[in-house]
Amino acid sequence: MDARRAKPNAAAPRPQRTSVRSSVTRISFVDLGVLTTQVLGLVIAAAGALGVHPWLTLVGSILSIGSQIAITVLRSPINRALSYIGISRAIRVLLIVLLAVFLELALASAAAAGNLRHGATVWLLPLAGALCFLATFSDQWRARGYRGGGLAWRGLGPYGLADSTPAPAGIVSAIVALAPTLVLAGGVPLVLGINGTPADLVVVGVISVILGLASCIANVVARARLLRQGSRADRVIRLRAALERYSPEVVIFFSAPASGTYALNVWIQTANAFSARTLIVSKEAGHLARMEPTSIPVLFASRARDIEFLTVPSVKVVLHPTTANKVFEIMRLRGLLQVFIGHGDSDKVSSFNPYSKVFDEIWVSGPAGIDRYMALTEGFRREQFVTVGRPQLAEIATVAADGSTEVAVPRPTVLYAPTWEGFLEQSNYSSLAHMGVPLVRAMLAMPNPPRILFKPHPSSGHRRADMREAQDEIGRLLEDAGSDHQVFADGTVSLYAAFNSADVMITDISSVLTDFLASHKPYVVTNPRDEPLADFLLAFPSSAAGAIIDTDLSSQQGTGFIEAIEQALEGDAAGRAARIALADYLLGPVSADPVQAFVDQVTSAVERAKVRYPADRIVPAPPEIEGAALVTTVAAADGAEGAAG
Amino acid sequence: MIRRILLLAAALAAAASTVTHWSVLVIAVILYVTTALLARRDRSVRRNGDADQTGAAIVLSVATGIVVLHGGASARALWEVAIVLAVLHGLHLARHVLRILVFRRWRGVADWRNLTVAAPVPRRVAPVAGATLVPIPVWILAPIFAVYDVDPFVYLILGILCLALMVLTLIPISQALLHNLRMPPESARLAALTGALRDWSPEILVHFNARAASAYAINDWMTVLARLNEQHRVVILTVDRQPWHFDTITETSIPLVHLNGAEAIERFVEQVPSLTLALYPRNTSPNKNLLRVPGLYDVYLGHGESDKAEAVNPATRAFDEVWIAGEAARDRYLDAGIGIRAEQLRITGRPQVGALLELATAARSGERKSVVYAPTWPGYYAEDGYSSVEVMGEQVVSALLDRDDLTVIYVPHPALGTLNRRAAEASERIVARLSRAGGHSVVQGSLDERYAALAGADLLIADIGSDLVDFLALDRPYIALNATGSADAAAFAEANPSTTAGVVIDLDSIATLGAVVERALSADTHAAARAKLGVRYLGDRSTPPLDRFLAAVSLCLDHLHATRPARVLPPPEESSELEEAVPE
């Protein structure tokens, strides 16, 4: 659940720009260090060879190969980066062999040169060199086999299809693949260094050849096993058959950048409870590994044509947590009720865009969602909307009129949960840097100070140092005050558990505030820019049922911060009706079991779809096996296309 | 990668043979030629460019190493070899890295043509297949000559030649890189671009995204857009890092803008508030990045009127309106029950067809009758299985060539030959047969050329597609091909009403094609049905189709101006930190 907080969440007054930046893995200093070591190793090896200092060459080889092992173990992005500029792992192996073996031998002393004339070495060493390359190359080739041609699935076992083979970590085999190189590029300088005999050189060569051969054979065998899964077209056919046996009625269609798996995860718990047979389809392979555990069958299919073949006729409803471009691939199919369910935060403006009118239905939490869409004047129709509540908030304990809650709070407790500073200063609604410390001090100075729980946003201090300083300062203050104040560092306590352990929350404009409304507990909102009250309320309706505090801890509503907290800790019975009305408006009417309410909604959507599209959907036959005539690289690179005429 | 293994095998072969410098020389030349040829054919080699050649060069160096080992050499010569190889590898790698830098910068930023903007456009280095391989023969030869104690003077010359060639290839890349690095920051360039456009205040944005082979989808609209540009000012927006876009668009004076990413598109629209109407000639997933931007009225144009199932696609609901040619399209959309509402459909005619009608008034040539065979392409999806080229194409051509009184004009769909190899091969066989027979022609080109072919035809044999529908405008007989594999003639006619005013030939009846052609050319029995169908599909043509379309656009714009509040330029951003890419 905490994943929801890990995203930029300040509800900006106007639509936020989509954040489409892919999560590019950054190259860290460690990576650079390893890279430097590798280059240094090569340089030392070259210097050793050129200067006829075999020991130096030996050090260079070991440094270079050692750093390659480090790159593999650390899963450093260096490997990819270097491959991108044409120096793949296998090529680097060749380079070290070239320097440490051939150049070394070629430049060796006259005595050593005698060894060169030895018949066996002239054949053995080049052969070993070639096998060093092939071992590394075949390891890369085997690893590629696990990509499965852009198909992966699990959970279809009961329907006659064992899970696709997931890619193994591959660290061990990558290191084994380097062993022949280590023997060869280390052994040859070593033999020269100790003035060894030609026989020594032959031993080195033979060991390297054996290791190289073994590694190559192991990789070929592993890849051959993958072939048993059949060709891609064959697997599509078997998938289709298994899916027809399973006959899902609902598809959760998911596409998001690598950092966006949370948008699927917020639905997994709810989806596990669906009574309609459900299939999760991901357009990106990476989500499979990052998904929360589920018993629902999961499918990853890379091509648009796969979606055409694998959306079997039983499918009636498609649920969309995102509006990614690839939504197109299933949207183009006829006879499906396409439903946008968003990813839980109905209050977030970035997901409100005119494109969403493409969906048959848009499910929003409460009436506020409908109003927000309709305010866009972009062709939305009221009949497109269904209010479904927020099943994700089921965990949040609700306070009753008499002050009792499902999860008891032992003593008066205030939760301070500020948001982070955002990617852009214009969407910085955090109170932490300027108001955080005074707020905490003021509460600690109360005659009867409440217990304070402090849960900063995990991304706080990402962009601004003063955020980190304030966070540390509050930590110190609470520690000095002793008793049972608590700081919830990253991930230790979930956001909703923190809600349940407090009577009152102080927070900023963010999705946290909207979620908290589900508890019906009183809250205090900060106004860190001291915006005029009327503007503030207009821009952020979720703040309307709370006390709004300016930077000097006063309030334009009349009561100061301490009075507001005292009033809130007493339960603020006067404001309760307003809080409930606001929660109903933003989050939908409270139901006893919001998950079940959603499940029922899905079931009735399947019925609606059957009424709306009574005819069986016509799904084209899967491609023939020899239909691999499709030029795959072009089709894959091309993305989804639709064309008329 | 297979090529790398081949290279390595070649290197070992060099060692295994009784090695002389000449045998290695021969192998080096063979490798060079094969790589250059492969680079010409293979897309991935072209894309990887130098990356692959780095591998080749290193492998070739292994061969050199083996030769050196085998032959032995003086320490001095080996020193020289080592240094030359190191310098060459270094330069080669530097060259490749520079190219990547140029490409990355170039494809990540906005670009434009036909606009006067106070900011430079990025420069790109066009990849030339094989050019990167130029120094390789010298590269491989130099050490070998050195080892074999060739005259030092020869070695010197070779070395200088080799270095000079490398340095030469570095010059244009470095220039482009410097230019691209010196460009103002992207926000400033975008601001300059939108500023220039604000002064010009365009009203229509045409969104286009396609691979090179599908550029016809916008080029077919180019004449219409040029006329539209005279009245309303049009900007063509291409998106998504596809380097070929500007190259594949027909020469035009309409401003072209290329943007990358949803954020740039959103900002662009926001900063040019005069833009009111967005037109989309293709229904593709990247459209979403513009469809999601508020403030524009989104209209799907398509690129041809036909009965193809793909033409009615629920994803079309994302548009505010769909502009269609005639009643037939309206019924198709509404009958499909895909959630498109009648008020979203606007009949604007098929403006392109005006040009076809003009061409047709020119006298038809001579006494020889001409027949056009116009197969469509297999498309992206299984659903698009309308192409006859693979299953019937050769039989069609045979039937036509069997009669020697006909001129056959083969007009394949512009994208036929891409994506599906078997269809491409079938098409190539047809072209080969026609050229062997002589006196026939092949037209795979612009809409104008296709229309010229149609205008001269006495009979059209075509698949489901826009050629068939456009041909209705000429009121001449046609034969429709049913390549869908469905033998149910009634169902086919119901799904494809455009075929009902002609004879339909399917896989079973293809043998009778000769006789059907004979009948169609001698007695026109479908004239009445055809005329009705023509109006249903292409709309009323009492006003010239282009004028009718232009009037519809003006009407739509007037309506939008009257009913929607004018967009205003948002206030400038508070902070300049916007451009900072903060990692997540």
Interface residues (C-beta under 8 A of the other chain):
Chain A: P15 R17 T18 S19 V20 R21 S23 V24 R26 A46 A49 L50 Y84 I85 G86 I87 S88 A90 I91 L94 L95 V97 L98 F102 L103 L105 A106 L107 A113 L116 V122 W123 L125 P126 L127 G129 A130 F133 L134 F137 W141 S259 A304 R305 E308 F309 T323 N325 K326 V327 F328 E329 M331 R332 L333 R334 L336 Q338 N353 P354 Y355 K357 V358 F359 D360 L376 E378 G379 F423 L424 E425 Q426 H462 R463 Y613 P620 A621 P623 A629 L630 V631 T633 V634 A635 A637 D638 G639 A640 E641 G642 A643 A644 G645
Chain B: M1 R4 I5 L8 A11 L12 A15 R43 S44 N48 D50 A51 D52 Q53 T54 G55 I58 V59 S61 V62 G65 I66 V68 L69 H70 G72 A73 A75 L78 W79 A82 A86 L93 H96 V97 I100 A210 R211 S214 A217 G261 A262 E263 E266 R267 R282 N283 T284 S285 P286 N287 K288 N289 L291 R292 V293 P294 D298 G302 H303 G304 E305 S306 K308 E310 A311 V312 N313 P314 A315 R317 A318 D320 A336 G337 I338 G339 G379 Y380 Y381 A382 E383 D384 G385 T418 L419 N420 R421 R422 G465 S466 E573 E574 S575 E577 L578 A581 V582 P583 E584
